[in-house]
Amino acid sequence: MLLRGHSAARDGFFLPSSMVLLCKGLLRALSVSLVLILIITLLLYLTPLPERSMPYFVMIGMLASIISGSVYVGRRVEARGWLQGGITGLLYIIVILILGSFLDLGPGLRMSVLSRLFLGFAFGCLGGILGINS
């Protein structure tokens, strides 16, 4: 039971709405990424595309996933969509780097961490801008 004038959010029972929104945007980006990776895998398996083209497809899929999650966040925030989108992109890259640290990535998929973080933030900002303006 809550007393009048008290809210569960202020008392620490719930995450702030912006954190929940960022988590939802991150989950959306990861879901889109999973679907795109499955599509890329099928394309490489069913067509004569060379396997060496996979890093390019994966990078395009990663950036499209970041934009997707950032647009989702940008549409739902009232202000600073570019910043919320950029944070979503950074979170996505951090999660992917953590997951990737458990896997042995081939030389074609290795890229500097700073480059990935920059691209994640930049494409996240772009997605946030697109989301807040749509």
NORRAQUI-V647463 format. One record per run of one state. SS is the DSSP state (@ for helix, = for strand, . for the rest). FROM is the first residue (numbers start at 1). TO is the last residue. Records with the same first field share a line. If there is no record, write none. Layout:
# NORRAQUI-V647463
SS: FROM-TO ; FROM-TO
This chain:
# NORRAQUI-V647463
.: 1-16 ; 47-50 ; 77-80 ; 102-106 ; 110-112 ; 133-134
@: 17-46 ; 51-76 ; 81-101 ; 107-109 ; 113-132
